[in-house]
């Protein structure tokens, strides 16, 4: 009996060793696919509409973490992309959102704006200068002494640039004005193969003839609860004038455009063709069309996932043809947020209201004047944050910590406010899970002195964009899927951190993790 067991063990070791020998020492290529607003519940709910080569293939061959979590609040596409590729939170990486109030200038900044660098095929001046730490692409370029092929392709410039980091060979995004793939002089010379694509195959040559209609018979679209009774839908982009490319970028066809440029990258560069690991970061879109609520366009959101399934299938086939999936470590995740739903109708009597940060700031300034004398104690405000006038407080020889504490105590008494946190409390106060998530979003150069937690169900009115965003505190998770390069297929429901993605990739690429990434790698994902 013992001999039989020993023989079985030796056979297992030999087979395992033979399987291991078929894999390269490191993946020739890493492909990261970040899907803006991808929802795990929709992936599952619409599964009857999918083919066999996309999501269903991922289920069979992929290692799926159903509950991957961002460990900070107010996630959007910029903060999510930065977190994925740096392996850390805005507190360290410096990207708390698409926009923020820059404390030193009191100006609203966009996450990748930089007038020091010219746009290419675009008027937008951009760079990753606000990204304060290294990314996976940076570490790969350092480790390979610049030999690695590293490119980033996305519908939006924020996702393209923040995934590319500081050292990539190129970051490309669709220009809102002309449909060309744009770039920035920050990354050096613009590749000739992208220019050739723009001049011969650009979206602007095709968009006027493109029409989005249901992929399946309309009777199959019945998986979203909605009062809107759609018979069918049809969207073309020829009459949108200056908005047509922006609208196009919220349709599922934008994912096919990403695939087209990815194929041009494979055809015109040596990416994935030698033993030096290369990196290709891609982004898709899976949100609402024209940012309208799903309750209005329930058929469209289902068709988005059907076509997303097809785009993923085409991408997997492309990688398999060009490099081979066994030579590629591939991952998919989501940006972990979604467009805000409209406020609930009063007929349902769900508690709510509107919170106006401008009014809050004005009342707070009046309160501080009553205590400390005349002056503009509130310097500015943005989103749910209030910025105090540090110079005035210093000139008056006031205690900043005391002013912050009094401000928070006053604000918390306002209608719709659940809690108010001073910067002092976030950084040095007692720990709670909620405070940790808020602290991870806080950045000393970009965050206010008071963060206001608004009650769920209330709408936060943005005085700058004139939009109202309904607050929801319901649990939200993102799917995380690994595939290729000997990945062990399995579905796991234990929560994992989004920050674990890049140290895991770095481990298998045999390079350092990004310099602010504190999370250990998941080394058990491969055979």
C-alpha atoms as one frame of an Amber mdcrd trajectory, in Angstrom:
protein
   0.000   0.000   0.000   2.821   2.429   0.962   4.646   1.637  -2.284   1.490
   2.374  -4.271   1.064   5.748  -2.513   4.750   6.618  -3.085   4.456   5.718
  -6.774   1.351   7.918  -7.102   3.133  10.841  -5.429   6.180  10.476  -7.659
   3.926  10.358 -10.732   2.165  13.520  -9.564   5.477  15.309  -9.044   6.728
  14.266 -12.482   3.508  15.396 -14.205   3.529  18.683 -12.285   7.170  19.220
 -13.227   6.460  18.562 -16.900   3.546  21.028 -16.828   5.708  23.633 -15.118
   8.445  23.215 -17.723   6.023  24.159 -20.519   5.626  27.651 -19.036   8.221
  30.374 -19.646  10.135  31.527 -16.522   8.066  34.729 -16.650   5.079  35.608
 -18.820   6.125  37.135 -22.121   3.183  39.495 -21.865   0.938  40.866 -19.151
  -2.398  42.265 -20.315  -4.491  44.282 -17.884  -8.098  45.046 -18.797  -9.840
  47.585 -16.557 -13.527  47.905 -17.420 -15.106  51.188 -16.417 -18.267  50.581
 -14.328 -18.306  46.811 -14.864 -20.834  45.325 -12.423 -20.502  41.788 -11.069
 -24.283  41.478 -10.612 -24.915  42.377 -14.267 -22.235  39.936 -15.428 -24.190
  37.192 -13.706 -27.720  38.429 -14.427 -27.236  38.630 -18.213 -25.370  35.319
 -18.586 -28.151  33.747 -20.676 -27.381  36.317 -23.387 -23.672  35.457 -23.721
 -21.791  33.325 -26.206 -19.200  30.684 -25.284 -15.939  32.577 -25.933 -16.166
  35.572 -23.562 -17.414  35.565 -19.992 -18.211  31.845 -20.129 -14.659  31.082
 -21.210 -13.375  33.176 -18.313 -15.580  31.152 -15.954 -14.120  27.897 -17.257
 -10.467  28.877 -17.551 -10.054  31.825 -15.196  -9.384  32.306 -11.508 -12.255
  34.474 -10.380 -12.351  36.556  -7.228 -15.980  37.592  -6.955 -15.407  40.181
  -4.227 -12.436  42.412  -4.928 -12.604  45.673  -2.983 -11.220  49.180  -3.195
 -10.142  50.299   0.263 -11.095  53.964  -0.147 -14.264  55.967  -0.806 -15.643
  57.984  -3.741 -14.028  55.729  -6.341 -14.108  56.957  -9.945 -12.231  56.075
 -13.108  -9.096  58.090 -12.251  -8.723  56.998  -8.629  -9.561  53.394  -9.554
  -7.046  53.184 -12.403  -4.323  54.746 -10.270  -5.084  52.304  -7.437  -4.999
  49.260  -9.741  -1.581  50.062 -11.221   0.137  51.532  -8.152  -1.256  49.010
  -5.674  -2.064  51.720  -3.158  -4.672  54.320  -2.230  -4.975  58.060  -3.043
  -3.331  58.893   0.294  -0.058  57.738  -1.256  -0.545  57.806  -5.022  -1.943
  61.365  -5.131  -4.998  60.684  -7.336  -8.189  61.087  -5.256 -10.477  61.489
  -8.270 -11.059  62.778 -11.780 -10.995  66.314 -10.357 -10.024  67.906  -7.083
  -9.323  71.274  -5.501  -5.590  71.901  -5.463  -4.889  73.431  -2.062  -1.857
  75.483  -3.125  -3.662  77.245  -5.989  -7.344  76.892  -4.997  -8.051  75.786
  -8.544  -9.949  72.728  -9.685  -7.475  70.350 -11.284  -8.076  67.394 -13.588
  -6.124  64.264 -12.791  -3.857  64.291 -15.859  -3.802  67.953 -16.904  -0.305
  69.329 -17.506   0.292  72.410 -19.692   4.003  71.553 -19.883   3.362  68.857
 -22.519   1.616  69.138 -25.874  -1.144  66.879 -27.050  -0.719  64.802 -30.207
  -3.858  64.468 -32.357  -5.540  66.364 -29.514  -5.493  69.818 -27.941  -5.383
  68.315 -24.428  -2.094  68.859 -22.596  -1.505  65.864 -20.373   0.942  63.915
 -18.245   0.986  61.729 -15.109   2.697  64.459 -13.051   0.165  64.208 -10.204
   0.875  60.484  -9.818   3.228  60.538  -6.826   4.474  56.932  -6.805   5.664
  54.294  -9.259   3.362  52.020 -11.254   3.754  48.488 -12.575   4.810  49.869
 -15.958   7.485  52.042 -14.309   8.945  49.088 -12.410   8.964  46.946 -15.548
  10.808  49.605 -17.527  13.368  50.028 -14.727  13.895  46.265 -14.426  14.313
  45.818 -18.195  16.460  48.953 -18.618  13.880  50.282 -21.052  13.803  47.114
 -23.169  10.187  46.189 -22.364   7.345  47.139 -24.696   4.789  48.997 -22.538
   1.681  50.613 -24.005  -1.678  51.778 -22.688  -4.914  52.096 -24.697  -8.185
  53.454 -23.292 -11.279  55.400 -24.349 -10.407  58.206 -21.903  -7.094  59.958
 -21.322  -7.293  59.541 -17.531  -7.392  55.757 -17.758  -4.771  55.638 -20.520
  -2.216  57.847 -18.763  -2.671  56.626 -15.186  -2.315  53.001 -16.330   0.756
  53.899 -18.402   2.481  55.607 -15.483   5.634  57.640 -16.001   7.851  55.394
 -18.101   5.644  53.680 -20.716   6.415  53.974 -24.422   2.977  55.366 -25.158
  -0.525  56.076 -23.851  -3.371  56.514 -26.336  -6.988  57.616 -25.955  -9.864
  58.622 -28.229 -10.087  62.362 -28.827 -13.549  63.726 -27.980 -13.397  66.227
 -30.839 -12.127  64.273 -33.841 -12.170  60.555 -32.962  -8.403  60.143 -33.489
  -6.200  58.234 -31.079  -4.466  61.016 -29.154  -1.335  61.083 -27.050   1.077
  63.394 -25.269   4.661  64.495 -25.838   5.396  63.401 -22.257   6.093  59.875
 -23.577   8.410  61.093 -26.333   7.942  60.574 -30.048   4.479  59.473 -31.109
   4.673  55.973 -32.662   4.395  55.922 -36.441   2.072  52.925 -36.327  -0.525
  54.918 -34.365  -0.236  57.846 -36.789  -0.708  55.457 -39.720  -3.754  53.957
 -38.047  -5.241  57.416 -37.477  -4.592  58.447 -41.082  -5.948  55.274 -42.686
  -8.325  53.515 -40.288  -9.409  56.180 -37.795 -12.862  56.187 -36.249 -13.698
  59.465 -38.010 -13.773  57.599 -41.352 -16.431  55.183 -40.091 -18.520  56.799
 -37.361 -21.163  58.386 -39.599 -22.163  54.969 -40.929 -22.220  53.204 -37.542
 -25.587  52.316 -36.008 -26.148  50.679 -32.640 -29.139  48.350 -32.588 -29.941
  45.288 -30.413 -27.586  42.375 -31.001 -30.267  39.823 -30.085 -34.021  39.786
 -30.808 -35.550  42.337 -28.439 -37.694  39.700 -26.698 -34.538  38.309 -25.060
 -33.806  41.536 -23.149 -35.784  41.063 -19.954 -33.230  41.094 -17.145 -33.476
  44.675 -15.850 -36.412  45.830 -13.738 -37.685  49.041 -15.292 -40.900  50.983
 -15.652 -39.753  52.078 -19.105 -41.280  49.796 -21.749 -38.828  49.814 -24.637
 -39.903  48.263 -27.915 -36.398  48.480 -29.358 -33.639  51.050 -29.751 -31.469
  52.575 -32.443 -28.606  55.023 -31.974 -26.442  56.486 -34.695 -23.676  59.012
 -34.227 -23.869  60.988 -37.451 -26.129  63.792 -36.139 -24.496  64.323 -32.775
 -22.288  67.096 -34.188 -19.615  67.979 -31.625 -20.931  65.418 -29.131 -20.859
  62.383 -31.391 -17.494  61.072 -30.210 -18.394  61.615 -26.548 -21.623  59.676
 -27.100 -19.737  56.991 -29.007 -17.387  56.541 -26.044 -20.402  55.614 -23.886
 -21.517  52.926 -26.342 -20.215  49.329 -26.430 -18.613  49.974 -29.823 -15.802
  51.872 -28.128 -14.481  48.547 -26.806 -14.094  47.281 -30.358 -12.082  50.407
 -31.175  -9.734  49.587 -28.288  -9.338  46.070 -29.713  -8.578  47.454 -33.167
  -5.701  49.586 -31.887  -4.487  46.697 -29.708  -4.287  44.547 -32.850  -2.329
  47.296 -34.605   0.037  47.292 -31.619   0.596  43.542 -31.960   1.130  43.877
 -35.718   3.577  46.769 -35.576   5.645  46.274 -32.406   7.615  43.327 -30.963
   5.311  43.166 -27.946   5.128  39.654 -26.492   7.694  38.244 -28.909  10.768
  37.752 -26.703  11.733  36.618 -23.211  11.593  40.144 -21.732   8.118  40.576
 -20.216   5.993  43.255 -21.873   2.879  45.064 -20.626  -0.269  46.126 -22.447
  -2.920  47.921 -20.379  -6.372  48.263 -21.908  -9.608  49.854 -20.755 -13.209
  49.208 -21.795 -16.508  50.904 -20.965 -19.563  49.125 -19.514 -21.600  52.008
 -18.124 -24.815  53.694 -19.186 -25.281  55.098 -22.667 -24.949  58.910 -22.630
 -24.796  58.586 -18.805 -28.570  58.181 -18.663 -30.049  55.965 -15.915 -30.661
  52.281 -16.621 -34.330  52.786 -15.751 -34.634  54.800 -18.968 -32.461  52.596
 -21.182 -32.779  49.101 -19.736 -32.426  47.370 -23.105 -29.230  49.261 -23.909
 -27.416  48.223 -20.726 -28.176  44.570 -21.431 -26.903  44.938 -24.981 -23.764
  46.633 -23.598 -22.934  43.431 -21.717 -23.723  41.230 -24.719 -21.340  43.240
 -26.874 -18.812  43.456 -24.027 -18.876  39.648 -23.966 -18.077  39.645 -27.685
 -15.271  42.201 -27.272 -13.640  40.141 -24.523 -13.907  37.040 -26.731 -12.220
  38.869 -29.620  -9.474  40.122 -27.328  -8.761  36.652 -25.919  -8.607  35.221
 -29.440  -6.282  38.049 -30.518  -3.886  37.413 -27.624  -3.980  33.676 -28.259
  -3.107  34.176 -31.948  -0.352  36.732 -31.429   1.365  35.561 -28.240  -0.455
  32.538 -26.835  -2.466  32.616 -23.627  -0.032  30.231 -21.941   2.638  32.919
 -22.457   0.341  35.710 -21.233  -0.817  36.612 -17.740  -4.164  38.305 -18.278
  -6.386  40.036 -15.746  -9.727  41.831 -15.777 -11.202  44.070 -13.116 -13.635
  46.961 -12.741 -13.310  50.596 -11.744 -15.729  49.735  -8.930 -18.243  52.546
  -9.278 -21.210  53.422 -11.467 -23.028  56.510 -12.635 -25.326  57.862  -9.939
 -28.984  56.934 -10.101 -31.535  59.763  -9.998 -33.227  60.587  -6.699 -36.122
  58.297  -5.815 -39.610  59.545  -6.564 -41.358  61.186  -3.553 -44.252  58.738
  -3.980 -42.114  55.987  -2.412 -41.459  58.060   0.737 -37.786  57.046   0.976
 -36.023  59.577   3.217 -33.761  61.993   1.386 -33.072  65.597   0.519 -30.455
  67.855  -1.046 -27.163  68.816   0.526 -25.576  71.994  -0.847 -21.894  72.310
   0.024 -21.921  76.018  -0.936 -24.625  76.805   1.625 -22.850  74.658   4.199
 -19.597  76.588   3.684 -21.378  79.963   3.986 -23.108  78.998   7.251 -19.874
  77.634   8.669 -18.045  80.878   7.868 -20.753  82.887   9.659 -20.421  80.613
  12.698 -16.617  80.988  12.782 -16.917  84.782  12.460 -19.257  84.806  15.457
 -16.569  83.025  17.498 -13.300  84.449  16.188 -14.282  87.807  14.667 -14.725
  89.005  11.058 -12.846  87.224   8.283 -13.041  84.662   5.505 -12.295  81.532
   7.517 -13.657  79.195   4.857 -11.337  79.603   1.907 -13.180  77.329  -0.552
 -15.103  74.077  -0.891 -15.312  71.159  -3.306 -17.532  68.086  -3.473 -18.005
  67.186   0.236 -14.921  68.960   1.545 -14.329  72.350   3.145 -10.959  74.111
   2.975 -10.137  76.505   5.803  -8.031  79.649   5.419  -4.771  78.547   7.049
  -3.076  81.919   6.565  -5.878  83.837   8.290  -5.952  81.334  11.129  -2.192
  81.645  11.532  -2.283  85.458  11.358  -4.955  85.520  14.079  -2.773  83.159
  16.148  -5.632  80.671  16.371  -5.219  76.966  16.975  -5.915  75.223  13.634
  -6.838  71.947  15.331  -9.369  73.745  17.512 -10.885  75.559  14.511 -11.185
  72.284  12.609 -12.784  70.565  15.596 -15.317  73.369  16.107 -16.078  73.393
  12.383 -16.768  69.657  12.344 -18.991  69.942  15.438 -21.002  72.697  13.747
 -21.349  70.998  10.347 -22.549  67.710  11.816 -25.678  69.453  13.082 -26.837
  70.341   9.550 -29.643  68.482   7.799 -28.452  65.538   5.748 -25.069  65.269
   7.478 -24.259  61.877   8.942 -20.829  62.837  10.267 -18.033  65.349   9.755
 -14.355  64.506  10.030 -11.524  66.960  10.536  -8.163  66.238   8.913  -6.734
  65.901  12.433  -9.287  63.227  13.318  -8.664  61.329  10.097  -4.899  61.290
  10.512  -4.480  60.948  14.274  -7.855  59.974  15.733  -9.024  56.567  16.879
  -9.290  53.887  14.200 -12.542  52.608  12.737 -13.086  50.823   9.400 -15.005
  53.854   8.122 -12.281  56.306   9.116  -9.647  54.123   7.465 -11.483  54.210
   4.115 -11.895  57.984   4.330  -8.250  58.418   5.373  -7.118  56.337   2.394
  -8.865  58.866   0.145  -7.353  61.845   1.939  -4.319  63.496   0.363  -2.613
  66.403   2.151  -2.044  68.423  -1.045  -5.515  67.863  -2.467  -7.979  67.295
   0.355  -9.894  69.696   2.565  -9.778  70.269   6.309 -13.296  68.950   6.848
 -14.759  65.905   5.106 -18.553  65.698   5.293 -20.301  62.337   5.280 -23.772
  62.857   3.797 -26.623  60.551   4.777 -27.584  57.739   2.350 -30.456  58.709
   0.090 -29.538  62.394   0.083 -28.309  64.147  -3.065 -25.042  66.078  -3.003
 -25.364  69.105  -5.279 -22.104  69.916  -7.060 -21.960  73.693  -7.313 -19.284
  73.543 -10.030 -20.882  71.023 -12.434 -24.484  71.742 -11.314 -25.101  68.013
 -10.989 -26.701  66.167  -8.089 -25.318  62.799  -7.001 -27.357  60.493  -4.770
 -25.377  59.009  -1.891 -25.495  55.232  -1.541 -23.595  53.266   1.110 -24.644
  49.807  -0.104 -21.826  47.265  -0.321 -20.151  47.232  -3.725 -17.514  44.818
  -4.943 -15.639  44.394  -8.198 -14.864  41.171 -10.028 -11.202  40.271 -10.455
 -10.261  37.558 -12.949  -6.845  36.101 -13.789  -6.303  33.886 -16.825  -3.483
  32.338 -18.870   0.116  31.534 -17.805  -0.774  28.416 -15.823  -3.508  30.125
 -13.789  -5.531  27.648 -11.723  -9.254  27.931 -12.577 -11.389  28.494  -9.498
 -14.193  30.741  -8.239 -13.464  32.341  -4.862 -15.810  34.466  -2.769 -13.482
  35.591   0.026 -12.808  39.343  -0.271  -9.471  40.421  -1.752  -7.990  43.878
  -2.166  -7.689  45.494  -5.588  -4.250  46.600  -4.387  -3.123  42.937  -4.553
  -3.219  42.907  -8.363   0.117  44.588  -9.125   2.269  42.823  -6.510   0.879
  39.544  -7.868   1.777  40.490 -11.436   5.185  41.777 -10.327   5.862  38.477
  -8.535   5.335  36.447 -11.702   7.185  38.988 -13.871  10.156  38.700 -11.476
  10.299  42.445 -10.862   9.750  44.762  -7.890   6.261  45.781  -6.891   5.487
  49.530  -7.184   7.236  51.561  -4.490   4.136  52.402  -2.389   2.406  49.028
  -2.612   2.085  47.473   0.883  -0.007  44.412  -0.058   1.559  40.950  -0.469
   1.183  39.078  -3.775  -1.286  36.257  -4.283   1.336  33.672  -5.210  -1.083
  30.733  -5.307  -2.926  31.721  -8.480  -0.755  29.633 -10.853  -0.002  25.936
 -11.010
